[in-house]
Amino acid sequence: MADLYLKALEAERKSLWAACRLKGLPKGTPERQRIEELDQLLAEHKAKKAG
């Protein structure tokens, strides 16, 4: 079964990263901070899923 939560997190991260790259946003901006939060959530979710 598809993991919709994981797909949603990855899609949001990919979208934010593309926007940051296009705009040339530096670290510390809200968008970049959200990417860091998403990385943490993804890692936690994958760890929980693995066991």
mmCIF file of the N, C-alpha and C atoms, coordinates in Angstrom:
data_MODEL
# 
_entry.id   MODEL 
# 
loop_
_atom_site.group_PDB 
_atom_site.id 
_atom_site.type_symbol 
_atom_site.label_atom_id 
_atom_site.label_alt_id 
_atom_site.label_comp_id 
_atom_site.label_asym_id 
_atom_site.label_entity_id 
_atom_site.label_seq_id 
_atom_site.pdbx_PDB_ins_code 
_atom_site.Cartn_x 
_atom_site.Cartn_y 
_atom_site.Cartn_z 
_atom_site.occupancy 
_atom_site.B_iso_or_equiv 
_atom_site.pdbx_formal_charge 
_atom_site.auth_seq_id 
_atom_site.auth_comp_id 
_atom_site.auth_asym_id 
_atom_site.auth_atom_id 
_atom_site.pdbx_PDB_model_num 
ATOM 1   N N  . MET A 1 1  ? 0.834  -1.182 0.000  1.00 0.00 ? 1  MET A N  1 
ATOM 2   C CA . MET A 1 1  ? 0.000  0.000  0.000  1.00 0.00 ? 1  MET A CA 1 
ATOM 3   C C  . MET A 1 1  ? 0.878  1.244  0.000  1.00 0.00 ? 1  MET A C  1 
ATOM 4   N N  . ALA A 1 2  ? 0.437  2.241  -0.698 1.00 0.00 ? 2  ALA A N  1 
ATOM 5   C CA . ALA A 1 2  ? 1.216  3.474  -0.818 1.00 0.00 ? 2  ALA A CA 1 
ATOM 6   C C  . ALA A 1 2  ? 1.224  4.233  0.507  1.00 0.00 ? 2  ALA A C  1 
ATOM 7   N N  . ASP A 1 3  ? 2.356  4.783  0.840  1.00 0.00 ? 3  ASP A N  1 
ATOM 8   C CA . ASP A 1 3  ? 2.497  5.579  2.052  1.00 0.00 ? 3  ASP A CA 1 
ATOM 9   C C  . ASP A 1 3  ? 2.251  7.043  1.677  1.00 0.00 ? 3  ASP A C  1 
ATOM 10  N N  . LEU A 1 4  ? 1.020  7.477  1.821  1.00 0.00 ? 4  LEU A N  1 
ATOM 11  C CA . LEU A 1 4  ? 0.624  8.814  1.381  1.00 0.00 ? 4  LEU A CA 1 
ATOM 12  C C  . LEU A 1 4  ? 1.288  9.911  2.210  1.00 0.00 ? 4  LEU A C  1 
ATOM 13  N N  . TYR A 1 5  ? 1.505  9.665  3.496  1.00 0.00 ? 5  TYR A N  1 
ATOM 14  C CA . TYR A 1 5  ? 2.173  10.656 4.349  1.00 0.00 ? 5  TYR A CA 1 
ATOM 15  C C  . TYR A 1 5  ? 3.595  10.899 3.846  1.00 0.00 ? 5  TYR A C  1 
ATOM 16  N N  . LEU A 1 6  ? 4.300  9.816  3.539  1.00 0.00 ? 6  LEU A N  1 
ATOM 17  C CA . LEU A 1 6  ? 5.664  9.928  3.041  1.00 0.00 ? 6  LEU A CA 1 
ATOM 18  C C  . LEU A 1 6  ? 5.694  10.670 1.708  1.00 0.00 ? 6  LEU A C  1 
ATOM 19  N N  . LYS A 1 7  ? 4.778  10.320 0.819  1.00 0.00 ? 7  LYS A N  1 
ATOM 20  C CA . LYS A 1 7  ? 4.725  10.983 -0.486 1.00 0.00 ? 7  LYS A CA 1 
ATOM 21  C C  . LYS A 1 7  ? 4.425  12.466 -0.341 1.00 0.00 ? 7  LYS A C  1 
ATOM 22  N N  . ALA A 1 8  ? 3.533  12.825 0.581  1.00 0.00 ? 8  ALA A N  1 
ATOM 23  C CA . ALA A 1 8  ? 3.188  14.232 0.798  1.00 0.00 ? 8  ALA A CA 1 
ATOM 24  C C  . ALA A 1 8  ? 4.396  15.012 1.318  1.00 0.00 ? 8  ALA A C  1 
ATOM 25  N N  . LEU A 1 9  ? 5.122  14.430 2.262  1.00 0.00 ? 9  LEU A N  1 
ATOM 26  C CA . LEU A 1 9  ? 6.314  15.097 2.795  1.00 0.00 ? 9  LEU A CA 1 
ATOM 27  C C  . LEU A 1 9  ? 7.361  15.297 1.708  1.00 0.00 ? 9  LEU A C  1 
ATOM 28  N N  . GLU A 1 10 ? 7.596  14.257 0.918  1.00 0.00 ? 10 GLU A N  1 
ATOM 29  C CA . GLU A 1 10 ? 8.591  14.347 -0.145 1.00 0.00 ? 10 GLU A CA 1 
ATOM 30  C C  . GLU A 1 10 ? 8.190  15.359 -1.210 1.00 0.00 ? 10 GLU A C  1 
ATOM 31  N N  . ALA A 1 11 ? 6.911  15.408 -1.542 1.00 0.00 ? 11 ALA A N  1 
ATOM 32  C CA . ALA A 1 11 ? 6.435  16.362 -2.545 1.00 0.00 ? 11 ALA A CA 1 
ATOM 33  C C  . ALA A 1 11 ? 6.592  17.795 -2.048 1.00 0.00 ? 11 ALA A C  1 
ATOM 34  N N  . GLU A 1 12 ? 6.254  18.036 -0.779 1.00 0.00 ? 12 GLU A N  1 
ATOM 35  C CA . GLU A 1 12 ? 6.401  19.385 -0.225 1.00 0.00 ? 12 GLU A CA 1 
ATOM 36  C C  . GLU A 1 12 ? 7.869  19.794 -0.197 1.00 0.00 ? 12 GLU A C  1 
ATOM 37  N N  . ARG A 1 13 ? 8.741  18.859 0.189  1.00 0.00 ? 13 ARG A N  1 
ATOM 38  C CA . ARG A 1 13 ? 10.169 19.166 0.246  1.00 0.00 ? 13 ARG A CA 1 
ATOM 39  C C  . ARG A 1 13 ? 10.709 19.490 -1.142 1.00 0.00 ? 13 ARG A C  1 
ATOM 40  N N  . LYS A 1 14 ? 10.325 18.692 -2.118 1.00 0.00 ? 14 LYS A N  1 
ATOM 41  C CA . LYS A 1 14 ? 10.790 18.901 -3.487 1.00 0.00 ? 14 LYS A CA 1 
ATOM 42  C C  . LYS A 1 14 ? 10.328 20.252 -4.028 1.00 0.00 ? 14 LYS A C  1 
ATOM 43  N N  . SER A 1 15 ? 9.094  20.608 -3.752 1.00 0.00 ? 15 SER A N  1 
ATOM 44  C CA . SER A 1 15 ? 8.554  21.881 -4.195 1.00 0.00 ? 15 SER A CA 1 
ATOM 45  C C  . SER A 1 15 ? 9.282  23.056 -3.542 1.00 0.00 ? 15 SER A C  1 
ATOM 46  N N  . LEU A 1 16 ? 9.484  22.967 -2.235 1.00 0.00 ? 16 LEU A N  1 
ATOM 47  C CA . LEU A 1 16 ? 10.200 24.034 -1.525 1.00 0.00 ? 16 LEU A CA 1 
ATOM 48  C C  . LEU A 1 16 ? 11.638 24.164 -2.010 1.00 0.00 ? 16 LEU A C  1 
ATOM 49  N N  . TRP A 1 17 ? 12.285 23.039 -2.232 1.00 0.00 ? 17 TRP A N  1 
ATOM 50  C CA . TRP A 1 17 ? 13.676 23.075 -2.666 1.00 0.00 ? 17 TRP A CA 1 
ATOM 51  C C  . TRP A 1 17 ? 13.785 23.735 -4.029 1.00 0.00 ? 17 TRP A C  1 
ATOM 52  N N  . ALA A 1 18 ? 12.856 23.423 -4.937 1.00 0.00 ? 18 ALA A N  1 
ATOM 53  C CA . ALA A 1 18 ? 12.867 24.036 -6.261 1.00 0.00 ? 18 ALA A CA 1 
ATOM 54  C C  . ALA A 1 18 ? 12.669 25.548 -6.150 1.00 0.00 ? 18 ALA A C  1 
ATOM 55  N N  . ALA A 1 19 ? 11.759 25.981 -5.302 1.00 0.00 ? 19 ALA A N  1 
ATOM 56  C CA . ALA A 1 19 ? 11.516 27.410 -5.117 1.00 0.00 ? 19 ALA A CA 1 
ATOM 57  C C  . ALA A 1 19 ? 12.762 28.098 -4.545 1.00 0.00 ? 19 ALA A C  1 
ATOM 58  N N  . CYS A 1 20 ? 13.401 27.464 -3.605 1.00 0.00 ? 20 CYS A N  1 
ATOM 59  C CA . CYS A 1 20 ? 14.617 28.037 -3.005 1.00 0.00 ? 20 CYS A CA 1 
ATOM 60  C C  . CYS A 1 20 ? 15.731 28.157 -4.036 1.00 0.00 ? 20 CYS A C  1 
ATOM 61  N N  . ARG A 1 21 ? 15.851 27.148 -4.867 1.00 0.00 ? 21 ARG A N  1 
ATOM 62  C CA . ARG A 1 21 ? 16.896 27.188 -5.899 1.00 0.00 ? 21 ARG A CA 1 
ATOM 63  C C  . ARG A 1 21 ? 16.626 28.296 -6.910 1.00 0.00 ? 21 ARG A C  1 
ATOM 64  N N  . LEU A 1 22 ? 15.359 28.439 -7.327 1.00 0.00 ? 22 LEU A N  1 
ATOM 65  C CA . LEU A 1 22 ? 15.018 29.467 -8.305 1.00 0.00 ? 22 LEU A CA 1 
ATOM 66  C C  . LEU A 1 22 ? 15.232 30.869 -7.760 1.00 0.00 ? 22 LEU A C  1 
ATOM 67  N N  . LYS A 1 23 ? 14.874 31.073 -6.508 1.00 0.00 ? 23 LYS A N  1 
ATOM 68  C CA . LYS A 1 23 ? 14.979 32.391 -5.898 1.00 0.00 ? 23 LYS A CA 1 
ATOM 69  C C  . LYS A 1 23 ? 16.359 32.656 -5.305 1.00 0.00 ? 23 LYS A C  1 
ATOM 70  N N  . GLY A 1 24 ? 17.167 31.617 -5.175 1.00 0.00 ? 24 GLY A N  1 
ATOM 71  C CA . GLY A 1 24 ? 18.493 31.777 -4.592 1.00 0.00 ? 24 GLY A CA 1 
ATOM 72  C C  . GLY A 1 24 ? 18.434 32.133 -3.114 1.00 0.00 ? 24 GLY A C  1 
ATOM 73  N N  . LEU A 1 25 ? 17.504 31.504 -2.394 1.00 0.00 ? 25 LEU A N  1 
ATOM 74  C CA . LEU A 1 25 ? 17.328 31.838 -0.981 1.00 0.00 ? 25 LEU A CA 1 
ATOM 75  C C  . LEU A 1 25 ? 18.467 31.277 -0.123 1.00 0.00 ? 25 LEU A C  1 
ATOM 76  N N  . PRO A 1 26 ? 18.996 32.090 0.782  1.00 0.00 ? 26 PRO A N  1 
ATOM 77  C CA . PRO A 1 26 ? 20.069 31.626 1.667  1.00 0.00 ? 26 PRO A CA 1 
ATOM 78  C C  . PRO A 1 26 ? 19.517 30.810 2.833  1.00 0.00 ? 26 PRO A C  1 
ATOM 79  N N  . LYS A 1 27 ? 20.422 30.161 3.550  1.00 0.00 ? 27 LYS A N  1 
ATOM 80  C CA . LYS A 1 27 ? 20.031 29.425 4.752  1.00 0.00 ? 27 LYS A CA 1 
ATOM 81  C C  . LYS A 1 27 ? 19.470 30.408 5.767  1.00 0.00 ? 27 LYS A C  1 
ATOM 82  N N  . GLY A 1 28 ? 18.526 29.905 6.569  1.00 0.00 ? 28 GLY A N  1 
ATOM 83  C CA . GLY A 1 28 ? 17.945 30.749 7.596  1.00 0.00 ? 28 GLY A CA 1 
ATOM 84  C C  . GLY A 1 28 ? 16.604 31.340 7.201  1.00 0.00 ? 28 GLY A C  1 
ATOM 85  N N  . THR A 1 29 ? 16.237 31.248 5.941  1.00 0.00 ? 29 THR A N  1 
ATOM 86  C CA . THR A 1 29 ? 14.929 31.748 5.519  1.00 0.00 ? 29 THR A CA 1 
ATOM 87  C C  . THR A 1 29 ? 13.864 30.738 5.940  1.00 0.00 ? 29 THR A C  1 
ATOM 88  N N  . PRO A 1 30 ? 12.620 31.189 6.073  1.00 0.00 ? 30 PRO A N  1 
ATOM 89  C CA . PRO A 1 30 ? 11.554 30.261 6.505  1.00 0.00 ? 30 PRO A CA 1 
ATOM 90  C C  . PRO A 1 30 ? 11.417 29.027 5.611  1.00 0.00 ? 30 PRO A C  1 
ATOM 91  N N  . GLU A 1 31 ? 11.613 29.212 4.311  1.00 0.00 ? 31 GLU A N  1 
ATOM 92  C CA . GLU A 1 31 ? 11.499 28.077 3.399  1.00 0.00 ? 31 GLU A CA 1 
ATOM 93  C C  . GLU A 1 31 ? 12.589 27.041 3.670  1.00 0.00 ? 31 GLU A C  1 
ATOM 94  N N  . ARG A 1 32 ? 13.810 27.523 3.863  1.00 0.00 ? 32 ARG A N  1 
ATOM 95  C CA . ARG A 1 32 ? 14.918 26.603 4.135  1.00 0.00 ? 32 ARG A CA 1 
ATOM 96  C C  . ARG A 1 32 ? 14.752 25.932 5.494  1.00 0.00 ? 32 ARG A C  1 
ATOM 97  N N  . GLN A 1 33 ? 14.198 26.647 6.467  1.00 0.00 ? 33 GLN A N  1 
ATOM 98  C CA . GLN A 1 33 ? 13.944 26.049 7.775  1.00 0.00 ? 33 GLN A CA 1 
ATOM 99  C C  . GLN A 1 33 ? 12.887 24.967 7.665  1.00 0.00 ? 33 GLN A C  1 
ATOM 100 N N  . ARG A 1 34 ? 11.875 25.185 6.832  1.00 0.00 ? 34 ARG A N  1 
ATOM 101 C CA . ARG A 1 34 ? 10.839 24.168 6.636  1.00 0.00 ? 34 ARG A CA 1 
ATOM 102 C C  . ARG A 1 34 ? 11.427 22.930 5.971  1.00 0.00 ? 34 ARG A C  1 
ATOM 103 N N  . ILE A 1 35 ? 12.370 23.102 5.066  1.00 0.00 ? 35 ILE A N  1 
ATOM 104 C CA . ILE A 1 35 ? 13.032 21.954 4.434  1.00 0.00 ? 35 ILE A CA 1 
ATOM 105 C C  . ILE A 1 35 ? 13.759 21.136 5.498  1.00 0.00 ? 35 ILE A C  1 
ATOM 106 N N  . GLU A 1 36 ? 14.414 21.796 6.425  1.00 0.00 ? 36 GLU A N  1 
ATOM 107 C CA . GLU A 1 36 ? 15.106 21.092 7.509  1.00 0.00 ? 36 GLU A CA 1 
ATOM 108 C C  . GLU A 1 36 ? 14.111 20.333 8.381  1.00 0.00 ? 36 GLU A C  1 
ATOM 109 N N  . GLU A 1 37 ? 12.960 20.949 8.663  1.00 0.00 ? 37 GLU A N  1 
ATOM 110 C CA . GLU A 1 37 ? 11.918 20.265 9.435  1.00 0.00 ? 37 GLU A CA 1 
ATOM 111 C C  . GLU A 1 37 ? 11.418 19.034 8.688  1.00 0.00 ? 37 GLU A C  1 
ATOM 112 N N  . LEU A 1 38 ? 11.217 19.183 7.389  1.00 0.00 ? 38 LEU A N  1 
ATOM 113 C CA . LEU A 1 38 ? 10.744 18.062 6.576  1.00 0.00 ? 38 LEU A CA 1 
ATOM 114 C C  . LEU A 1 38 ? 11.771 16.932 6.557  1.00 0.00 ? 38 LEU A C  1 
ATOM 115 N N  . ASP A 1 39 ? 13.054 17.280 6.480  1.00 0.00 ? 39 ASP A N  1 
ATOM 116 C CA . ASP A 1 39 ? 14.098 16.253 6.521  1.00 0.00 ? 39 ASP A CA 1 
ATOM 117 C C  . ASP A 1 39 ? 14.013 15.454 7.816  1.00 0.00 ? 39 ASP A C  1 
ATOM 118 N N  . GLN A 1 40 ? 13.787 16.158 8.925  1.00 0.00 ? 40 GLN A N  1 
ATOM 119 C CA . GLN A 1 40 ? 13.678 15.493 10.225 1.00 0.00 ? 40 GLN A CA 1 
ATOM 120 C C  . GLN A 1 40 ? 12.446 14.594 10.269 1.00 0.00 ? 40 GLN A C  1 
ATOM 121 N N  . LEU A 1 41 ? 11.317 15.097 9.782  1.00 0.00 ? 41 LEU A N  1 
ATOM 122 C CA . LEU A 1 41 ? 10.087 14.303 9.764  1.00 0.00 ? 41 LEU A CA 1 
ATOM 123 C C  . LEU A 1 41 ? 10.238 13.064 8.882  1.00 0.00 ? 41 LEU A C  1 
ATOM 124 N N  . LEU A 1 42 ? 10.893 13.231 7.738  1.00 0.00 ? 42 LEU A N  1 
ATOM 125 C CA . LEU A 1 42 ? 11.115 12.092 6.843  1.00 0.00 ? 42 LEU A CA 1 
ATOM 126 C C  . LEU A 1 42 ? 11.989 11.037 7.510  1.00 0.00 ? 42 LEU A C  1 
ATOM 127 N N  . ALA A 1 43 ? 13.041 11.478 8.171  1.00 0.00 ? 43 ALA A N  1 
ATOM 128 C CA . ALA A 1 43 ? 13.936 10.540 8.842  1.00 0.00 ? 43 ALA A CA 1 
ATOM 129 C C  . ALA A 1 43 ? 13.205 9.792  9.952  1.00 0.00 ? 43 ALA A C  1 
ATOM 130 N N  . GLU A 1 44 ? 12.410 10.504 10.731 1.00 0.00 ? 44 GLU A N  1 
ATOM 131 C CA . GLU A 1 44 ? 11.655 9.867  11.813 1.00 0.00 ? 44 GLU A CA 1 
ATOM 132 C C  . GLU A 1 44 ? 10.645 8.869  11.266 1.00 0.00 ? 44 GLU A C  1 
ATOM 133 N N  . HIS A 1 45 ? 9.963  9.248  10.196 1.00 0.00 ? 45 HIS A N  1 
ATOM 134 C CA . HIS A 1 45 ? 8.953  8.369  9.615  1.00 0.00 ? 45 HIS A CA 1 
ATOM 135 C C  . HIS A 1 45 ? 9.582  7.106  9.039  1.00 0.00 ? 45 HIS A C  1 
ATOM 136 N N  . LYS A 1 46 ? 10.712 7.269  8.352  1.00 0.00 ? 46 LYS A N  1 
ATOM 137 C CA . LYS A 1 46 ? 11.381 6.106  7.768  1.00 0.00 ? 46 LYS A CA 1 
ATOM 138 C C  . LYS A 1 46 ? 11.940 5.193  8.866  1.00 0.00 ? 46 LYS A C  1 
ATOM 139 N N  . ALA A 1 47 ? 12.424 5.775  9.966  1.00 0.00 ? 47 ALA A N  1 
ATOM 140 C CA . ALA A 1 47 ? 12.941 4.971  11.073 1.00 0.00 ? 47 ALA A CA 1 
ATOM 141 C C  . ALA A 1 47 ? 11.807 4.187  11.740 1.00 0.00 ? 47 ALA A C  1 
ATOM 142 N N  . LYS A 1 48 ? 10.668 4.840  11.915 1.00 0.00 ? 48 LYS A N  1 
ATOM 143 C CA . LYS A 1 48 ? 9.529  4.174  12.532 1.00 0.00 ? 48 LYS A CA 1 
ATOM 144 C C  . LYS A 1 48 ? 9.016  3.051  11.630 1.00 0.00 ? 48 LYS A C  1 
ATOM 145 N N  . LYS A 1 49 ? 9.024  3.306  10.335 1.00 0.00 ? 49 LYS A N  1 
ATOM 146 C CA . LYS A 1 49 ? 8.543  2.310  9.376  1.00 0.00 ? 49 LYS A CA 1 
ATOM 147 C C  . LYS A 1 49 ? 9.486  1.097  9.306  1.00 0.00 ? 49 LYS A C  1 
ATOM 148 N N  . ALA A 1 50 ? 10.786 1.358  9.446  1.00 0.00 ? 50 ALA A N  1 
ATOM 149 C CA . ALA A 1 50 ? 11.770 0.273  9.374  1.00 0.00 ? 50 ALA A CA 1 
ATOM 150 C C  . ALA A 1 50 ? 11.716 -0.626 10.606 1.00 0.00 ? 50 ALA A C  1 
ATOM 151 N N  . GLY A 1 51 ? 11.249 -0.103 11.685 1.00 0.00 ? 51 GLY A N  1 
ATOM 152 C CA . GLY A 1 51 ? 11.140 -0.954 12.870 1.00 0.00 ? 51 GLY A CA 1 
ATOM 153 C C  . GLY A 1 51 ? 11.585 -0.272 14.047 1.00 0.00 ? 51 GLY A C  1 
# 
